[in-house]
């Protein structure tokens, strides 16, 4: 199999009502991989390893709180990212048969689009900050000081691992819009 066949293989339409745009299929499958570095970056914090960050004042919470919180947050992030694959697969159009009550029934487009867009907006709001100078940035919770690192290598590693998470919200919104356009019939011009 050549590289050209891998990159240009048309998407499977066997389980969706209409063909999924190739870009949407690729983005949906890439999203969990895009978030994986930030999830892995978080894990050492559960064991109180500060990953080169320089903190002033207060210490870390006990292991009984930090381990379940950090591991749970990482697992939940990946599960939500995997859920966005439903916007490009058949199980996002017809509920799987094993789900009680709604199993096997068609999913109304707005039942998937509204939570996806709302979630994408929340993610965009949470993970977007604007630098305002002097090592400070404007974040959803107010003005925050940038975190200091013991050396540039730790800071570069943090940037590589954590920066892609800012794309999570816009990607989810783009996939929701593509899902909506694919699932709703085109109206003739008036």
C-alpha positions, 0 to 999 in steps of 0.5 A: 500500500502506497502513501498516496493510497493511505492519504487519498482513500475515499471515506467509507460511507457504508454506515452513514446516510450521506458521504462524510467529507474527507476533512471531517473524517480525518479531523474526527479521528485525529482529535483524540490523538491531538489531545493525547499529549496534554493528557499524558502531560497531566499524569505526572502532576498526579504524583506531585512531579511538577514537570519543571514548573516553579510554584510559589506558595501552596503545595499540592493536594494529597495523593488521595485527591490528586491521583483520581482527579488528574487520571479521571480528567485525562480519561474523561478528556479522551472519552469526550474526544472519542465521542466526537467520532460519532459526528462522522460515523453511523452510530451518530445517526442511529443509536446503537442497539445496546443502548436502552430505550433509544437503541436502534432509533434515528438520532435527530440532527439537532440532538447531536448538533446542539450539545456539540456546538455548545460543548465546542463553545465552552471548550473554546472559552476555557482553553483560549487566553489572550497574552496581554504582556508582562508574562500575564494573559487574559483568561476566562477566570480573569488576568493570570500570570504565566507559569514559570519554568525552571528552564526553557526545555520544560517550557518548550515541552509544556507548549508542545503538549498543551497548546493543541488543546486550544484547537479542541473547541473549534474542531468540535464546532466544525465537525458539528456544522459538517454533521448538520449540513450532511444530515439536514436536507438542502432547501431549494432557494425561494 
